[in-house]
Amino acid sequence: MAKQKMKKIEKKEEVSFTCNDKDCPSHGGLKLRGRTFKGTVVSKHEKRIAVEFERMIYIKKYERYARTKTKIHARLPKCAEKEVNIGDLVRVKECRPLSKIIHFAFLEKINGVKEE
């Protein structure tokens, strides 16, 4: 009997959760535009994540390409905080400037780190 009550309580918590975040691209009014990037999550904070990805840059002096890393900060909505962890591959898209360093918003998680 106690198990049945616990199951009912768990179901109510899942259904009652709604995303009230105004800067959420899927539930709020944040409009996305511009470029899209895929990268790995390097660090995670309360409302943002740092995403790092590699790109090739041509060095004119040496007539060669060099591999460099770029780190950008993206807004992480409350509805996605639990599913995103450090090391996950995510997709972010450009939006209006949300703060001094945040100019991107989290779109989706592509795949994650295998937990043992």
Steps between C-alpha positions, in 0.01 A plus 500: 500500500788738576652426159180603323494835683864565410433430132210745497711771665784452249261530206350822636844660534591421140174637359494814716846622385480778243775716359438864598832616352446795265841434338417139408490452120240221516268624779575873526513784251870492409549522123797317350682620190840475341757225529473156659790314663560150638744458785575334831398647834815609685342659807151534642367785712160595639350652184770443240737249349837545332523315168833434329557387140791474258536684171765536231666838440719575200835663590608705201868532601560124515239408234360237732192434709506499879247340730366736768239470771220749551303532823157663508248544779137399450184553704378180664124505572362346819320225310834365367721539809469138613568336162819692412830404665867574441632307200169484310480589131245780460366732230480876568359779285563873490252741657493859620754591771360376831790627713859613464625157388185304406402535133383142435218276624493125561297314236537128559720227639641282223658226712647466845780342695450131574445461873645191668 
